[in-house]
Amino acid sequence: MVNPMENYLMETPSIDYKNSGIQKKVQELRDESENQLDYIKQCFIFVKDEIPHSWDIETNIVSRTASDVLKNKTGICWTKSCLLAALLRADGIPSGISYQLLTRADDASEGYIIHALNTVYIKDLDKWIRLDARGNKENVNAQFSLDEECLAYSIRSELGEIDYHDNHSDLDERLINILNESECILEISTDFEF
């Protein structure tokens, strides 16, 4: 029988942490870190601050996997969460993906989009936390926190937004299919809830 925690350490096509580029980045981040908790924080900061969100820089590049995000130096939240999970899993730290349903605009007039963020198991505290490495911008200020979540978006339930508080071991297959079928990341859309 497989230990469920092992699911959050697996390599998958989306979370391809055995890729040589990711392995090199893992070693760099390990060398800069004082301990495992600091490594988690350094990985989060790297993905959040050094890998711009594709929509923020208005690029049409489609990064489909963790290694694509690292190579292309850009990705949307779905694949940025894959990169953070890959960096953590490569160091034996369980990590997953959680989702939110958000409006595309300041109201529901333009529909909704699925937002992805990470779950991380902190062994020393024996608990899961959520981190959002989407990348900060005006009105978005996600931070590393062990106690209180400091995510990119606050849910506005009055607009139909949903925080699923879920924990998946891989990127949702529907999102993988959207990425695989997309030629321009700025044109993707989701029309389903989780």
N, C-alpha and C positions, 0 to 999 in steps of 0.2 A: 504494500500500500504506500502511495506517495504522500509524504508530509505536505499538507497544504502550503506551508511556508516556502517549500521548495519551488512552488509555482511562481513565486515572486523573485526567484533567483535564476530562472531559465533564460537561455538565449532564445529569441524568436526572430523571424524575418524582420520585424519592425524594430526590435530591441536587439540589434546585432552587435553585442559588445565584444565578440571575439575579433572583430574587424581590426586590422593593424593600426589604423588611424586612431580609433578609440582607445586601443591598448596603450598607444604612445601618450595620449592625453591623460589617461588614468595614471600613468607613471609620473607625468609632470605634476599633476594635482596631488598625488601622494607625497611627492618630494616637498611640496609647499605646505603640507598639512602637519600639524602637531600630533594629532590622534584621529581616531575614526570619526568622532563628532565634528571635528574641524574639517575633515575630508568631506563630509556630507555638506557642510556649509560652503566650502570652496567649490564643490561641484555645482551647487545651487547658484552661487554668485556667478560662476563662469557661464552657465547656460542662460541665466537671466540677463546678465549685463554684456556679455561678449558675443552672443548670438542674437542678432536683431530679429524681431518678429517680421515675417515677410510682408504683412499688410502695412506695418509701420514704415517700411522703407520702399513700399510700393513696387516690389519686384514680382515678376511672374514665375520665378523659379519654383519648381515643385520638388521639395525635399520629401521623400517617401519613407525614409528609414532614419534611425539614429545616425548612422554613418554618413548618410546624405546631408543631414543637418550640419554635421561637423565639417564635411568637405565643402559644402556650399556656403557655409557661414551664415545661414538663414533657415528659418522654418516657421511654420505656424505652431500654435500651442499643441496641437496633436502630436507633432513629431519632435518638438522641443521637449515634451514630456517623455518621449521615447529616448532621447539623448540623455536626459537626466537619469532615467531608470537604467540605461546602459552603463553609465559611469558608476553608478552605485552598485549595480549587480556585479560588475567586473571586480569589485572589491569585497564581494560577499555580503552586501547590504541589501536586504529585501526591499523592493520598491515596486509600486504598482501605479495604476492610473485611475483617477477619479474624474467625474464629469459634472458640468453645470449646463443648463439650458439658459441661454442669454438672448436678449433682444439684440438685433443688429444695429438699431438706432437708439435714441433716447426714449423711444416708446416702441410699441409693437407694430408700427406701421410698415416696417420693412421685413417683418418676420423674425425668425430665430436662428441661432447658430449653436452648435455644440462646442463648449469650451473644455479643454482637458488640462489637468494639473496632476501633480504627483502625490502618491502616498509613500511614506518612508517609515520603515520599522526602526525605532531607536532601541537597540538592545539594552543599553545601560538603564533606560527608563522603562523597559518592557511595555512600550506603547507605540502605536502608529500615530504619525502626524501627517498633515498635508502641507505641501509646499507648492507655490505657483511660480514657475520660472518663465512665464509668458514674456516678461520684459516690461519694464516700467515706462510710462509716458505721462502726459498730463491726465490727471484723474485716475491713474493706475499706479499704485505704490505697494507692491507685494514685497514682503521682507521675510527673512529667515527667523522663525520663532518656534521654540519648543513648547511654549505654554499656550499662547493664544494665537489662533490662526490669523495670519495677515496676508490674505489672498488678493489677487488682482481685482476681483469684482465682488461687491456686496449684492446679494440677491434681492431683487425687487419683486416680491411675490405678487404685488398688485398688478404687475405687467405680465404675469404668467411665467416669470423666471423660476427655475428650479435648481436647487443644489441637491444632487442625488446622494451625497455622502457615501458613495460606493467605493469599491476597491477591486479593480480588475487587474489580472496578471499580464494582460497584453492590450494593445490598442484594439478597439472594437472593429470587428470585421467589416462593418458597413463603412467606417471611416477609411479603412485600408482600401476598400474598393473605390471610394470616391477619389482618394489620392492617386490610385493606379490609373483611373480613367481621366484624370485632369491633365491638361496641357498648360493651364495658367492658374496659379494658385489664387489669384485675385477673383476668379470667377466661381470658386467652389460654393456649394450651398448644401445645407442639410434640411430635410423636411420631415424629420422624425424625432420622436422623443425616446429616451432610454427607458 
